[in-house]
């Protein structure tokens, strides 16, 4: 439970400090208005702002807002993440990556997931406060969700989005945000942030300098609807502006985007935070470089409406706002306006109120990773898996001997995606199959690299390989560790230990047992292999040398030979560094050349091959340095399965054994050969910590798959426009003119659903379209499906989407039963966007498709098509 006594000291101490007199005088003085909980938030905010100097006001516009000691206002760090679980703050339930949550097409599930995440966030926040930890990732202002449109499968951050469709994105985001922010009329449970506004989806390598051209039609039809509609349907408290420019102006200083659209047209009244470093890009000569001083950059962003500056290696550009005021670039009232929006959010979170009056402040810490939340992430994982192909192989009968092969079969990274927490009970496919089958009916090998020379099956170096020399120059077990009280080595170590190996996860500081950790450590000793082999090393937060040399790639080590090891780790508060539950490890693998033969041997002895491959968030993600075949700076240069895996699959195919391919990726894959030659294919979108158990339950038919693709799977990127071309022509299911591999909304089932007899009517008053479709489950078991409604407008005077999703429902239908599923399609969905970006009521033939997909690459009894005239 939260230590309320510690937290309540804020209000009591604030009274004494502000009044500044002895106890008798205090009893005669009213509390300052900003601490008066009976006053309105606006009154309290206004009162607080009047008490601050210009310099104090400016400092509160930084993501790292300092304490104002004379008013006893504590420091606050605005940066926190909750994309698919509380992130970067130690252990928390890890739900499927955002793209996988979208694949569920389940609004109720998203509300429950958002609620669980905010429960854990509140619990962790108050536990941190109880220990006076106010560092990055401890606050209640979450920079989630990412509602950018996943327009191109090459974008590495597409995994963070809800896919390529604005309507699906809106409905998933609305429920997630409602779960995060709670339903209390007085208080926010946490703050959700829509990002990245706007027209943002790669490439990563040039995001700080790119200027994307988007037509009025594309803005209104694709890039802005999710922002507009989520704002209209929720009370979302925050928006993050993007790095890129839009039509000539950086997003965080773009009047058309922020003032004309976001503030005036969309009626957004919350606060806007910059992406980290985005305002510095205004003057950075390697970035947008549109102004020549920091003060001008700060003034431009502030006057446009960006309230909070997240800084980076440039520092906080808003620190120049005081100078900007002196130069007449902005007025102090502009600073006040931004500060009031920020303080309003902090008051709504209850940060200036007695904790006993804030309904979420007593959330118990044991809710983090509770059985309820672990069951929920299992449910979400099951619903996120998409069955793409099944030639009567699945479900498995249960008596087969299984050869588990593939670089992702025991790779914990594919559970997590990016922007993740540390899982409570991580279950890889290997672990789940071992638990089900035991070792007699299961063999395992990674089989290949994940790509090139990148391997995933590294193992911790066991203690028997580590030694050090004692004072008598005698070999002794373990490494010598020296701990330093800061993130540098310029002071004397304060602790010396002999440690058995190099594999650490510090829940508390090894120096002073505090929960907020900033320290450095050096390890010295000897590595002594027990066999001669080619070794590959992998480090996590560790810089190391062997015999004074850095190790890059493979290195041959001799049996029983001693190699001098020097290693070090640093943990600090710098951008992206995590001082909460930091980890450090050194792992290795031996002789990867034998992997192919091991895989073939295992396959020949098995009845069925389960191949878990794909990619991982270590290859695709945000602005990464990685540049290898197929991958560049977090993005992808092609969308094929990496060659090392495809070559192995082709050899496994020659064994004649049935193969189930489980592809793990945050984005679309061009599984062309695989679709022609593999017996069954399952798509997993980084399914969270229950990935393994969810997959095994699917393999053995404990539930029927219901996941649907939230993105189009193309046959090749060569069929797409240039990555930097932001026109929507020939992109996504709505505009693509070619033949796709698997369409948006596609996903197979074990159940036999039939769709028929769609009826319709137009409401005479509202003009809304009412639809009713009869669905039958002709199977002997209950199952879920996602009913999807698409409209086409062939008689529009301009180019309109091929199809457009306007409704969906995730349903459960009992065995051998039928049900009528009803939809009401609002009148505003029966309009098209003209070239000026204006919605126009559609007149003419309307084609309505209702079914278990778009009606592409699924049997005719899985959907209905109805024509009406508007």
FINU-556321 format. One line per field, with one value per residue (C-alpha): x negated, z, y negated; residue number from 1; residue in three letters. Coordinates in steps of 0.5 Angstrom, whole numbers. Example, Ala and Ser with C-alpha at 12.3 -4.5 7.8 and 13.67 -1.06 7.14 Angstrom:
<recs>
x	-25|-27
z	16|14
y	9|2
num	1|2
residu	ALA|SER
</recs>
This chain:
<recs>
x	0|-2|-5|0|-4|-10|-5|-1|-7|-7|0|-2|-9|-7|-2|-8|-12|-8|-5|-12|-10|-9|-4|1|1|2|8|11|8|12|9|6|12|8|8|15|19|26|24|24|18|18|18|12|8|8|7|0|-2|-2|-6|-12|-18|-19|-25|-21|-15|-20|-23|-17|-16|-22|-20|-25|-21|-25|-23|-20|-23|-20|-13|-15|-13|-17|-20|-17|-19|-14|-17|-14|-11|-6|-5|-3|-5|-8|-15|-22|-20|-22|-17|-10|-6|-8|-2|-2|-6|-1|0|2|7|10|10|15|20|23|25|27|21|17|21|19|12|11|15|10|4|6|7|0|-2|1|-1|-8|-8|-6|-11|-16|-14|-14|-21|-22|-24|-22|-26|-24|-19|-16|-11|-3|-4|-4|-7|-2|1|-2|4|0|2|-2|-3|-9|-11|-19|-17|-21|-16|-10|-10|-8|-1|5|4|6|13|16|22|19|14|19|23|17|14|21|22|14|14|21|17|11|15|20|27|27|31|26|19|15|12|6|5|5|2|3|-3|-6|-2|-2|-4|-9|-11|-19|-24|-28|-34|-32|-26|-29|-30|-25|-19|-13|-8|-1|5|11|15|10|9|17|18|12|7|11|18|15|13|19|24|20|20|28|29|25|22|15|10|4|2|-6|-8|-13|-20|-18|-16|-9|-8|-14|-14|-16|-10|-12|-12|-6|0|4|3|3|7|12|13|12|14|19|22|21|23|17|16|10|3|-2|-9|-15|-18|-25|-29|-24|-25|-32|-31|-29|-36|-40|-44|-43|-36|-31|-35|-29|-32|-38|-38|-35|-31|-28|-26|-23|-19|-16|-14|-11|-7|-5|-2|-7|-7|-12|-19|-22|-30|-36|-43|-42|-39|-32|-31|-26|-31|-32|-25|-27|-32|-26|-22|-27|-28|-20|-20|-14|-11|-10|-3|-5|-9|-3|2|-3|-4|3|5|-1|1|8|6|2|8|13|8|9|1|3|9|9|8|13|18|15|19|13|7|8|7|3|-3|-1|3|-3|-4|3|6|12|7|3|9|11|5|6|12|10|4|9|13|7|5|7|8|6|6|8|7|11|5|7|10|4|7|3|-1|-6|-14|-15|-22|-22|-26|-28|-32|-25|-23|-27|-28|-25|-26|-20|-15|-17|-17|-20|-17|-17|-17|-21|-16|-13|-13|-16|-14|-18|-15|-20|-19|-11|-12|-17|-12|-7|-10|-16|-23|-22|-17|-20|-27|-30|-35|-35|-37|-40|-41|-36|-39|-46|-51|-46|-44|-39|-40|-46|-47|-49|-57|-57|-61|-65|-69|-70|-76|-81|-88|-88|-94|-98|-97|-93|-87|-80|-73|-69|-70|-73|-67|-68|-62|-62|-57|-56|-56|-63|-69|-72|-71|-74|-70|-65|-64|-68|-65|-67|-62|-61|-59|-56|-49|-45|-38|-39|-32|-35|-42|-48|-51|-46|-39|-36|-30|-33|-40|-46|-52|-58|-61|-68|-69|-76|-78|-79|-75|-77|-73|-73|-73|-76|-71|-69|-65|-60|-59|-53|-53|-47|-49|-57|-63|-68|-75|-79|-86|-85|-82|-75|-71|-67|-64|-67|-73|-76|-78|-82|-81|-83|-87|-86|-83|-84|-77|-76|-68|-64|-57|-54|-47|-45|-39|-41|-36|-33|-38|-34|-36|-30|-32|-38|-41|-48|-50|-55|-53|-56|-54|-59|-60|-54|-56|-53|-46|-43|-45|-42|-36|-35|-37|-31|-27|-28|-26|-20|-13|-12|-16|-14|-19|-19|-22|-21|-25|-25|-25|-32|-32|-26|-25|-26|-32|-37|-45|-44|-46|-46|-42|-35|-35|-37|-37|-31|-27|-27|-30|-26|-20|-22|-24|-31|-35|-38|-31|-29|-35|-33|-26|-27|-32|-27|-21|-26|-25|-17|-15|-9|-11|-8|-11|-10|-13|-14|-15|-12|-10|-8|-13|-13|-12|-11|-15|-13|-5|-6|-10|-9|-3|-1|-3|-1|-3|-5|-6|-11|-5|-7|-10|-5|-7|-9|-3|2|-2|-2|6|7|3|7|14|15|18|20|16|19|14|14|9|9|4|4|-1|-4|-8|-14|-16|-18|-10|-10|-12|-18|-19|-19|-13|-7|-2|3|4|2|2|6|12|16|12|7|8|4|5|4|1|6|11|12|18|15|15|17|21|22|29|34|37|43|45|52|58|55|61|61|65|64|66|71|69|61|60|56|55|58|55|57|53|54|48|48|43|43|38|38|35|35|31|29|30|29|35|32|37|34|37|35|37|36|41|37|34|27|22|25|22|23|26|27|28|34|35|33|35|31|36|37|41|43|43|48|52|53|54|56|51|53|49|51|46|47|49|42|39|43|39|33|27|26|19|20|20|28|33|38|45|45|50|51|49|46|43|43|39|40|36|30|26|26|29|22|18|24|30|36|40|35|38|44|45|51|52|56|57|56
z	0|-1|5|5|11|7|1|6|8|2|4|11|9|4|8|13|8|4|10|13|20|27|29|32|26|22|25|23|16|10|6|-1|-6|-10|-4|-3|-6|-6|-11|-18|-22|-26|-20|-17|-23|-24|-17|-17|-24|-21|-15|-20|-23|-30|-30|-25|-30|-36|-32|-31|-39|-39|-39|-33|-29|-23|-16|-13|-6|-4|-5|-4|-10|-12|-18|-24|-30|-35|-39|-38|-43|-43|-50|-48|-41|-36|-39|-37|-30|-28|-28|-30|-34|-42|-46|-54|-58|-60|-67|-64|-60|-66|-69|-64|-67|-59|-56|-50|-49|-50|-45|-40|-42|-41|-35|-32|-35|-31|-25|-25|-27|-21|-16|-18|-18|-11|-9|-12|-9|-2|-3|-6|-13|-18|-24|-31|-32|-25|-27|-29|-36|-41|-48|-51|-55|-62|-67|-73|-80|-81|-89|-91|-88|-88|-82|-76|-71|-75|-69|-64|-68|-69|-76|-83|-82|-79|-76|-73|-70|-67|-64|-61|-59|-56|-51|-49|-47|-43|-39|-38|-36|-32|-31|-25|-26|-21|-23|-28|-27|-31|-38|-45|-50|-58|-62|-67|-69|-75|-82|-79|-81|-83|-85|-78|-81|-83|-79|-76|-83|-87|-90|-92|-97|-96|-100|-96|-99|-96|-89|-88|-91|-88|-83|-79|-78|-72|-68|-70|-68|-62|-59|-60|-57|-51|-46|-48|-44|-49|-56|-58|-64|-69|-71|-79|-82|-86|-92|-91|-83|-77|-74|-67|-70|-75|-74|-79|-76|-69|-69|-75|-74|-67|-63|-67|-72|-67|-61|-57|-50|-47|-47|-53|-51|-57|-59|-55|-59|-64|-62|-63|-70|-72|-71|-72|-78|-80|-78|-81|-80|-81|-75|-73|-65|-60|-57|-64|-64|-57|-59|-65|-62|-56|-60|-64|-58|-56|-49|-46|-49|-48|-49|-52|-53|-55|-48|-47|-52|-48|-43|-48|-47|-42|-47|-52|-48|-47|-54|-55|-59|-54|-48|-41|-42|-48|-42|-38|-43|-44|-36|-34|-39|-36|-29|-30|-32|-26|-21|-25|-23|-16|-15|-10|-6|0|-3|2|-3|-9|-11|-15|-9|-5|-11|-8|-11|-11|-17|-21|-25|-21|-23|-26|-31|-33|-35|-39|-43|-44|-47|-51|-54|-56|-60|-63|-67|-74|-78|-85|-88|-86|-90|-85|-81|-75|-69|-68|-65|-59|-60|-65|-64|-65|-68|-65|-70|-71|-68|-65|-62|-55|-56|-51|-55|-59|-53|-52|-58|-56|-51|-46|-39|-36|-36|-30|-33|-40|-43|-50|-55|-53|-45|-47|-51|-46|-41|-45|-48|-44|-47|-50|-55|-57|-60|-60|-64|-67|-73|-76|-75|-75|-80|-83|-77|-72|-67|-62|-58|-53|-47|-40|-39|-33|-27|-28|-33|-29|-25|-22|-19|-11|-7|-8|-15|-15|-19|-15|-18|-20|-22|-18|-18|-16|-15|-16|-13|-20|-27|-28|-26|-23|-16|-11|-11|-5|-6|-8|-9|-12|-16|-19|-26|-30|-31|-27|-26|-20|-17|-12|-12|-10|-7|-2|-3|-6|-12|-16|-19|-22|-21|-25|-24|-27|-27|-28|-28|-33|-38|-38|-44|-43|-50|-56|-61|-65|-60|-61|-55|-54|-48|-45|-42|-42|-45|-45|-48|-48|-47|-48|-55|-57|-59|-66|-69|-68|-64|-63|-56|-54|-48|-41|-44|-40|-43|-39|-38|-37|-37|-35|-34|-33|-31|-31|-32|-39|-45|-46|-40|-35|-27|-25|-25|-29|-32|-35|-38|-42|-46|-51|-56|-59|-66|-70|-76|-74|-73|-80|-79|-72|-75|-81|-76|-71|-77|-79|-73|-72|-74|-75|-75|-72|-74|-70|-74|-77|-74|-68|-65|-64|-72|-73|-68|-67|-70|-69|-71|-75|-82|-85|-91|-90|-85|-84|-78|-75|-82|-87|-94|-96|-93|-94|-89|-88|-92|-87|-85|-92|-94|-88|-89|-96|-93|-88|-94|-97|-91|-93|-86|-85|-83|-78|-79|-74|-76|-71|-73|-72|-79|-86|-89|-96|-95|-102|-102|-95|-97|-103|-100|-92|-89|-84|-82|-76|-75|-69|-67|-61|-57|-50|-44|-45|-53|-52|-48|-53|-59|-56|-54|-61|-64|-60|-61|-54|-58|-65|-68|-69|-70|-76|-80|-78|-84|-91|-93|-100|-104|-105|-103|-110|-111|-107|-108|-105|-98|-97|-102|-97|-102|-101|-108|-108|-101|-96|-97|-99|-105|-107|-114|-114|-112|-104|-101|-95|-94|-89|-84|-86|-81|-81|-76|-74|-74|-80|-80|-85|-87|-90|-91|-90|-89|-89|-87|-87|-81|-83|-78|-77|-84|-81|-84|-80|-82|-80|-82|-80|-78|-76|-73|-76|-72|-66|-61|-59|-63|-64|-70|-72|-76|-81|-85|-91|-96|-103|-107|-114|-116|-113|-118|-115|-113|-107|-103|-106|-99|-93|-86|-82|-77|-73|-68|-64|-63|-59|-62|-59|-63|-68|-67|-70|-69|-72|-71|-72|-74|-74|-79|-78|-83|-83|-85|-92|-95|-98|-98|-104|-106|-102|-96|-94|-93|-98|-97|-102|-107|-112|-111|-104|-104|-97|-95|-89|-87|-84|-88|-94|-98|-101|-101|-97|-99|-101|-95|-91|-93|-96|-101|-101|-106|-104|-107|-103
y	0|-7|-11|-16|-20|-21|-24|-28|-32|-36|-40|-41|-43|-48|-51|-53|-55|-59|-63|-64|-65|-61|-56|-61|-66|-60|-58|-65|-65|-62|-57|-59|-59|-54|-49|-50|-44|-47|-52|-51|-48|-54|-59|-55|-54|-62|-63|-59|-62|-69|-67|-65|-69|-69|-64|-60|-59|-58|-52|-49|-48|-43|-36|-36|-41|-43|-44|-51|-50|-57|-54|-47|-45|-38|-37|-33|-29|-29|-23|-17|-11|-6|-4|3|4|-1|-2|-3|-3|4|10|9|13|13|14|15|9|4|7|14|10|7|14|16|11|12|5|8|11|5|1|7|7|-1|0|5|1|-5|-1|1|-6|-9|-3|-4|-12|-12|-7|-11|-17|-14|-13|-20|-18|-23|-21|-19|-14|-15|-20|-20|-23|-18|-19|-14|-12|-13|-14|-15|-12|-6|-8|-4|3|1|-4|-1|-4|-2|3|-2|-4|-1|0|-3|-5|-11|-8|-2|-7|-11|-6|-2|-9|-11|-5|-5|-12|-12|-6|-10|-16|-13|-15|-19|-26|-30|-27|-24|-17|-18|-23|-20|-23|-22|-22|-24|-30|-30|-26|-22|-15|-15|-14|-14|-16|-23|-25|-31|-34|-31|-36|-32|-34|-32|-34|-37|-31|-26|-30|-30|-23|-19|-23|-27|-23|-19|-25|-29|-24|-21|-28|-29|-22|-23|-28|-26|-31|-31|-31|-30|-34|-31|-32|-33|-39|-39|-43|-47|-48|-44|-40|-43|-50|-49|-54|-51|-44|-47|-53|-52|-45|-42|-48|-51|-46|-40|-44|-41|-44|-40|-41|-40|-37|-37|-30|-30|-35|-37|-44|-44|-42|-49|-52|-46|-46|-39|-39|-44|-50|-55|-60|-62|-62|-58|-64|-64|-57|-57|-63|-60|-53|-57|-62|-56|-53|-48|-48|-43|-42|-35|-37|-32|-33|-40|-41|-45|-50|-53|-55|-61|-63|-69|-72|-71|-75|-80|-81|-82|-75|-73|-76|-73|-72|-67|-63|-64|-61|-54|-54|-54|-48|-44|-46|-44|-37|-36|-39|-34|-28|-30|-32|-38|-35|-31|-24|-21|-25|-22|-16|-13|-14|-8|-3|3|5|12|10|10|17|19|26|22|18|24|27|21|21|28|27|21|25|30|25|22|28|28|35|33|40|47|53|58|58|54|55|61|67|67|74|71|71|63|60|53|49|42|36|33|40|38|30|26|20|22|22|15|10|4|-2|4|6|12|18|21|28|28|35|36|41|46|45|46|52|55|55|58|64|65|67|73|70|64|62|55|51|44|47|40|33|28|25|25|26|23|29|30|36|33|36|33|34|39|38|44|39|33|32|27|27|26|22|28|29|35|36|36|36|30|23|17|11|4|0|-8|-13|-16|-15|-16|-14|-20|-18|-13|-6|-6|2|8|15|22|23|30|28|22|23|17|14|9|8|3|0|4|-2|-5|0|-6|-5|-11|-8|-12|-9|-6|1|4|12|15|22|28|32|39|43|50|52|49|46|40|35|30|25|20|15|12|5|7|5|10|12|19|18|11|11|10|16|15|21|28|30|37|38|44|49|47|41|35|29|22|19|12|9|3|1|-6|-8|-15|-20|-22|-21|-14|-11|-8|-8|-4|3|3|9|11|18|21|27|32|37|43|45|43|46|53|50|52|59|59|57|62|68|65|65|72|75|71|71|64|58|51|46|39|34|27|21|17|10|11|10|5|-1|-8|-11|-6|-5|1|2|9|12|11|6|-1|-6|-2|-2|4|4|10|14|21|26|26|30|34|36|37|42|46|47|49|55|56|57|62|67|68|66|61|54|49|42|37|31|25|18|11|10|14|19|21|29|31|37|39|38|43|48|48|52|47|40|36|28|26|18|19|22|20|24|29|30|37|40|36|39|46|46|44|50|55|52|50|44|41|36|29|24|20|16|9|8|10|15|14|18|13|6|5|5|-1|-8|-11|-11|-19|-20|-22|-22|-16|-14|-6|-6|-1|3|-4|-6|0|2|9|16|16|23|22|16|12|15|22|28|35|39|46|45|45|38|37|30|28|24|17|12|5|-2|-9|-13|-18|-23|-22|-20|-14|-7|-1|6|13|19|26|30|38|42|49|51|56|51|44|39|31|27|20|18|12|7|4|-1|-3|-9|-8|-14|-19|-25|-24|-18|-15|-9|-2|0|-4|-1|-4|1|8|12|17|23|30|34|41|48|49|43|36|29|22|17|10|4|-3|-7|-15|-19|-23|-16|-16|-22|-23|-28|-32|-35|-41|-36|-38|-32|-32|-28|-22|-21|-15|-7|-5|2|5|11|15|20|24|19|15|20|21|28|31|36|32|35|31|24|21|15|11|5|-1|-8|-14
num	1|2|3|4|5|6|7|8|9|10|11|12|13|14|15|16|17|18|19|20|21|22|23|24|25|26|27|28|29|30|31|32|33|34|35|36|37|38|39|40|41|42|43|44|45|46|47|48|49|50|51|52|53|54|55|56|57|58|59|60|61|62|63|64|65|66|67|68|69|70|71|72|73|74|75|76|77|78|79|80|81|82|83|84|85|86|87|88|89|90|91|92|93|94|95|96|97|98|99|100|101|102|103|104|105|106|107|108|109|110|111|112|113|114|115|116|117|118|119|120|121|122|123|124|125|126|127|128|129|130|131|132|133|134|135|136|137|138|139|140|141|142|143|144|145|146|147|148|149|150|151|152|153|154|155|156|157|158|159|160|161|162|163|164|165|166|167|168|169|170|171|172|173|174|175|176|177|178|179|180|181|182|183|184|185|186|187|188|189|190|191|192|193|194|195|196|197|198|199|200|201|202|203|204|205|206|207|208|209|210|211|212|213|214|215|216|217|218|219|220|221|222|223|224|225|226|227|228|229|230|231|232|233|234|235|236|237|238|239|240|241|242|243|244|245|246|247|248|249|250|251|252|253|254|255|256|257|258|259|260|261|262|263|264|265|266|267|268|269|270|271|272|273|274|275|276|277|278|279|280|281|282|283|284|285|286|287|288|289|290|291|292|293|294|295|296|297|298|299|300|301|302|303|304|305|306|307|308|309|310|311|312|313|314|315|316|317|318|319|320|321|322|323|324|325|326|327|328|329|330|331|332|333|334|335|336|337|338|339|340|341|342|343|344|345|346|347|348|349|350|351|352|353|354|355|356|357|358|359|360|361|362|363|364|365|366|367|368|369|370|371|372|373|374|375|376|377|378|379|380|381|382|383|384|385|386|387|388|389|390|391|392|393|394|395|396|397|398|399|400|401|402|403|404|405|406|407|408|409|410|411|412|413|414|415|416|417|418|419|420|421|422|423|424|425|426|427|428|429|430|431|432|433|434|435|436|437|438|439|440|441|442|443|444|445|446|447|448|449|450|451|452|453|454|455|456|457|458|459|460|461|462|463|464|465|466|467|468|469|470|471|472|473|474|475|476|477|478|479|480|481|482|483|484|485|486|487|488|489|490|491|492|493|494|495|496|497|498|499|500|501|502|503|504|505|506|507|508|509|510|511|512|513|514|515|516|517|518|519|520|521|522|523|524|525|526|527|528|529|530|531|532|533|534|535|536|537|538|539|540|541|542|543|544|545|546|547|548|549|550|551|552|553|554|555|556|557|558|559|560|561|562|563|564|565|566|567|568|569|570|571|572|573|574|575|576|577|578|579|580|581|582|583|584|585|586|587|588|589|590|591|592|593|594|595|596|597|598|599|600|601|602|603|604|605|606|607|608|609|610|611|612|613|614|615|616|617|618|619|620|621|622|623|624|625|626|627|628|629|630|631|632|633|634|635|636|637|638|639|640|641|642|643|644|645|646|647|648|649|650|651|652|653|654|655|656|657|658|659|660|661|662|663|664|665|666|667|668|669|670|671|672|673|674|675|676|677|678|679|680|681|682|683|684|685|686|687|688|689|690|691|692|693|694|695|696|697|698|699|700|701|702|703|704|705|706|707|708|709|710|711|712|713|714|715|716|717|718|719|720|721|722|723|724|725|726|727|728|729|730|731|732|733|734|735|736|737|738|739|740|741|742|743|744|745|746|747|748|749|750|751|752|753|754|755|756|757|758|759|760|761|762|763|764|765|766|767|768|769|770|771|772|773|774|775|776|777|778|779|780|781|782|783|784|785|786|787|788|789|790|791|792|793|794|795|796|797|798|799|800|801|802|803|804|805|806|807|808|809|810|811|812|813|814|815|816|817|818|819|820|821|822|823|824|825|826|827|828|829|830|831|832|833|834|835|836|837|838|839|840|841|842|843|844|845|846|847|848|849|850|851|852|853|854|855|856|857|858|859|860|861|862|863|864|865|866|867|868|869|870
residu	UNK|UNK|UNK|UNK|UNK|UNK|UNK|UNK|UNK|UNK|UNK|UNK|UNK|UNK|UNK|UNK|UNK|UNK|UNK|UNK|UNK|UNK|UNK|UNK|UNK|UNK|UNK|UNK|UNK|UNK|UNK|UNK|UNK|UNK|UNK|UNK|UNK|UNK|UNK|UNK|UNK|UNK|UNK|UNK|UNK|UNK|UNK|UNK|UNK|UNK|UNK|UNK|UNK|UNK|UNK|UNK|UNK|UNK|UNK|UNK|UNK|UNK|UNK|UNK|UNK|UNK|UNK|UNK|UNK|UNK|UNK|UNK|UNK|UNK|UNK|UNK|UNK|UNK|UNK|UNK|UNK|UNK|UNK|UNK|UNK|UNK|UNK|UNK|UNK|UNK|UNK|UNK|UNK|UNK|UNK|UNK|UNK|UNK|UNK|UNK|UNK|UNK|UNK|UNK|UNK|UNK|UNK|UNK|UNK|UNK|UNK|UNK|UNK|UNK|UNK|UNK|UNK|UNK|UNK|UNK|UNK|UNK|UNK|UNK|UNK|UNK|UNK|UNK|UNK|UNK|UNK|UNK|UNK|UNK|UNK|UNK|UNK|UNK|UNK|UNK|UNK|UNK|UNK|UNK|UNK|UNK|UNK|UNK|UNK|UNK|UNK|UNK|UNK|UNK|UNK|UNK|UNK|UNK|UNK|UNK|UNK|UNK|UNK|UNK|UNK|UNK|UNK|UNK|UNK|UNK|UNK|UNK|UNK|UNK|UNK|UNK|UNK|UNK|UNK|UNK|UNK|UNK|UNK|UNK|UNK|UNK|UNK|UNK|UNK|UNK|UNK|UNK|UNK|UNK|UNK|UNK|UNK|UNK|UNK|UNK|UNK|UNK|UNK|UNK|UNK|UNK|UNK|UNK|UNK|UNK|UNK|UNK|UNK|UNK|UNK|UNK|UNK|UNK|UNK|UNK|UNK|UNK|UNK|UNK|UNK|UNK|UNK|UNK|UNK|UNK|UNK|UNK|UNK|UNK|UNK|UNK|UNK|UNK|UNK|UNK|UNK|UNK|UNK|UNK|UNK|UNK|UNK|UNK|UNK|UNK|UNK|UNK|UNK|UNK|UNK|UNK|UNK|UNK|UNK|UNK|UNK|UNK|UNK|UNK|UNK|UNK|UNK|UNK|UNK|UNK|UNK|UNK|UNK|UNK|UNK|UNK|UNK|UNK|UNK|UNK|UNK|UNK|UNK|UNK|UNK|UNK|UNK|UNK|UNK|UNK|UNK|UNK|UNK|UNK|UNK|UNK|UNK|UNK|UNK|UNK|UNK|UNK|UNK|UNK|UNK|UNK|UNK|UNK|UNK|UNK|UNK|UNK|UNK|UNK|UNK|UNK|UNK|UNK|UNK|UNK|UNK|UNK|UNK|UNK|UNK|UNK|UNK|UNK|UNK|UNK|UNK|UNK|UNK|UNK|UNK|UNK|UNK|UNK|UNK|UNK|UNK|UNK|UNK|UNK|UNK|UNK|UNK|UNK|UNK|UNK|UNK|UNK|UNK|UNK|UNK|UNK|UNK|UNK|UNK|UNK|UNK|UNK|UNK|UNK|UNK|UNK|UNK|UNK|UNK|UNK|UNK|UNK|UNK|UNK|UNK|UNK|UNK|UNK|UNK|UNK|UNK|UNK|UNK|UNK|UNK|UNK|UNK|UNK|UNK|UNK|UNK|UNK|UNK|UNK|UNK|UNK|UNK|UNK|UNK|UNK|UNK|UNK|UNK|UNK|UNK|UNK|UNK|UNK|UNK|UNK|UNK|UNK|UNK|UNK|UNK|UNK|UNK|UNK|UNK|UNK|UNK|UNK|UNK|UNK|UNK|UNK|UNK|UNK|UNK|UNK|UNK|UNK|UNK|UNK|UNK|UNK|UNK|UNK|UNK|UNK|UNK|UNK|UNK|UNK|UNK|UNK|UNK|UNK|UNK|UNK|UNK|UNK|UNK|UNK|UNK|UNK|UNK|UNK|UNK|UNK|UNK|UNK|UNK|UNK|UNK|UNK|UNK|UNK|UNK|UNK|UNK|UNK|UNK|UNK|UNK|UNK|UNK|UNK|UNK|UNK|UNK|UNK|UNK|UNK|UNK|UNK|UNK|UNK|UNK|UNK|UNK|UNK|UNK|UNK|UNK|UNK|UNK|UNK|UNK|UNK|UNK|UNK|UNK|UNK|UNK|UNK|UNK|UNK|UNK|UNK|UNK|UNK|UNK|UNK|UNK|UNK|UNK|UNK|UNK|UNK|UNK|UNK|UNK|UNK|UNK|UNK|UNK|UNK|UNK|UNK|UNK|UNK|UNK|UNK|UNK|UNK|UNK|UNK|UNK|UNK|UNK|UNK|UNK|UNK|UNK|UNK|UNK|UNK|UNK|UNK|UNK|UNK|UNK|UNK|UNK|UNK|UNK|UNK|UNK|UNK|UNK|UNK|UNK|UNK|UNK|UNK|UNK|UNK|UNK|UNK|UNK|UNK|UNK|UNK|UNK|UNK|UNK|UNK|UNK|UNK|UNK|UNK|UNK|UNK|UNK|UNK|UNK|UNK|UNK|UNK|UNK|UNK|UNK|UNK|UNK|UNK|UNK|UNK|UNK|UNK|UNK|UNK|UNK|UNK|UNK|UNK|UNK|UNK|UNK|UNK|UNK|UNK|UNK|UNK|UNK|UNK|UNK|UNK|UNK|UNK|UNK|UNK|UNK|UNK|UNK|UNK|UNK|UNK|UNK|UNK|UNK|UNK|UNK|UNK|UNK|UNK|UNK|UNK|UNK|UNK|UNK|UNK|UNK|UNK|UNK|UNK|UNK|UNK|UNK|UNK|UNK|UNK|UNK|UNK|UNK|UNK|UNK|UNK|UNK|UNK|UNK|UNK|UNK|UNK|UNK|UNK|UNK|UNK|UNK|UNK|UNK|UNK|UNK|UNK|UNK|UNK|UNK|UNK|UNK|UNK|UNK|UNK|UNK|UNK|UNK|UNK|UNK|UNK|UNK|UNK|UNK|UNK|UNK|UNK|UNK|UNK|UNK|UNK|UNK|UNK|UNK|UNK|UNK|UNK|UNK|UNK|UNK|UNK|UNK|UNK|UNK|UNK|UNK|UNK|UNK|UNK|UNK|UNK|UNK|UNK|UNK|UNK|UNK|UNK|UNK|UNK|UNK|UNK|UNK|UNK|UNK|UNK|UNK|UNK|UNK|UNK|UNK|UNK|UNK|UNK|UNK|UNK|UNK|UNK|UNK|UNK|UNK|UNK|UNK|UNK|UNK|UNK|UNK|UNK|UNK|UNK|UNK|UNK|UNK|UNK|UNK|UNK|UNK|UNK|UNK|UNK|UNK|UNK|UNK|UNK|UNK|UNK|UNK|UNK|UNK|UNK|UNK|UNK|UNK|UNK|UNK|UNK|UNK|UNK|UNK|UNK|UNK|UNK|UNK|UNK|UNK|UNK|UNK|UNK|UNK|UNK|UNK|UNK|UNK|UNK|UNK|UNK|UNK|UNK|UNK|UNK|UNK|UNK|UNK|UNK|UNK|UNK|UNK|UNK|UNK|UNK|UNK|UNK|UNK|UNK|UNK|UNK|UNK|UNK|UNK|UNK|UNK|UNK|UNK|UNK|UNK|UNK|UNK|UNK|UNK|UNK|UNK|UNK|UNK|UNK|UNK|UNK|UNK|UNK|UNK|UNK|UNK|UNK|UNK|UNK|UNK|UNK|UNK|UNK|UNK|UNK|UNK|UNK|UNK|UNK|UNK|UNK|UNK|UNK|UNK|UNK|UNK|UNK|UNK|UNK
</recs>
